[in-house]
């Protein structure tokens, strides 16, 4: 990493974290968690080939390393659709969504990333973001693999 790129990252962490130990952990987890989540696609048996039988009507939808929205889950003739309530930030460029399914608790939420989907991951449906629609892929992952327990990636308040 170049020295000049460390400054903006540290500044972002300090602004996001407010200086306290818990807030610092949460700020780091918010930035690192979505990247760690994508690593789960490299583990055998973690990529989903189908949406779970029981899907909630509402799920939290988080932009990777950014804000979260309330998402409404529905089914169409062509597959599952998760639509967000709200408006994306103007400079966001969503490319694909990842449905995260906890092996014990079931569907937890969706993380929306920029760029192309993970190669070879089956498309389970789509994420409707108001002005755009991106493919939805999925994986099975325990929260400990990508989240700080005190700072959930998917806030409970958005999944109800």
Residue pairs with C-beta under 8 A, 6 or more apart in sequence:
12 31
13 24
13 27
13 28
13 31
16 23
16 27
16 30
16 31
17 23
17 24
17 26
17 27
17 28
22 150
22 151
25 148
25 150
25 151
26 148
26 150
26 151
28 148
29 147
29 148
29 151
29 153
30 65
30 151
30 153
31 65
33 146
33 147
33 148
33 153
34 62
34 64
34 65
34 111
34 113
34 146
34 153
35 64
36 145
36 146
37 98
37 100
37 111
37 139
37 141
37 145
37 146
37 153
38 98
38 113
38 118
39 145
40 46
40 139
40 140
40 141
40 145
40 146
41 47
41 118
41 121
41 139
45 140
46 139
46 140
46 141
47 118
47 120
47 121
47 122
47 137
47 138
47 139
47 140
48 99
48 101
48 122
48 124
48 137
48 138
48 139
48 140
49 122
50 122
50 124
51 79
51 80
51 99
51 124
51 125
51 138
52 101
52 106
52 107
54 106
54 107
55 73
55 80
55 107
56 73
56 106
56 107
56 159
57 72
57 73
58 70
58 71
58 72
58 73
58 158
58 159
58 160
59 71
59 73
59 82
59 107
59 108
59 109
59 110
59 154
59 158
59 159
60 68
60 69
60 70
60 71
60 108
60 109
60 110
60 154
60 155
60 158
60 159
61 68
61 69
61 70
61 71
61 82
61 84
61 97
61 109
61 110
61 111
61 112
61 127
61 158
62 68
62 69
62 109
62 110
62 111
62 112
62 153
62 154
63 69
63 88
63 89
63 92
63 94
63 111
63 112
64 111
64 112
64 113
64 114
66 89
66 92
67 89
68 109
68 154
68 155
68 158
69 84
69 85
69 86
69 158
70 84
70 85
70 86
70 158
70 159
71 82
71 83
71 84
71 85
71 109
71 110
71 127
71 158
72 82
72 83
72 84
72 85
73 80
73 81
73 82
74 80
74 81
74 82
74 83
75 81
78 125
79 123
79 124
79 125
79 126
79 136
80 124
80 125
80 126
80 136
81 125
81 126
81 127
81 128
81 136
82 97
82 99
82 110
82 125
82 126
82 127
82 128
82 136
83 127
83 128
83 129
84 127
84 128
84 129
84 130
87 130
88 94
88 129
88 130
88 131
92 114
93 114
94 112
94 113
94 114
94 127
94 129
94 132
94 134
95 113
95 114
95 115
95 116
95 117
95 134
96 112
96 113
96 115
96 116
96 117
96 118
96 127
96 134
96 135
96 136
96 137
97 110
97 111
97 112
97 113
97 126
97 127
97 134
97 135
97 136
97 137
98 110
98 111
98 112
98 113
98 136
98 137
98 138
98 139
99 107
99 109
99 110
99 124
99 136
99 137
99 138
99 139
100 107
100 108
100 109
100 110
100 111
100 138
100 139
100 141
100 146
100 153
100 154
101 107
101 108
101 138
101 139
101 140
101 141
102 108
102 140
102 141
102 142
102 143
103 140
103 141
103 142
104 142
108 143
108 153
108 154
108 159
109 153
109 154
109 158
109 159
110 127
110 136
111 153
112 127
112 129
112 134
117 123
117 135
117 137
118 137
121 137
121 138
121 139
122 137
123 135
123 136
123 137
124 136
124 137
124 138
125 135
125 136
126 133
126 134
126 135
126 136
127 133
127 134
127 135
127 136
143 149
143 152
143 153
146 153
147 153
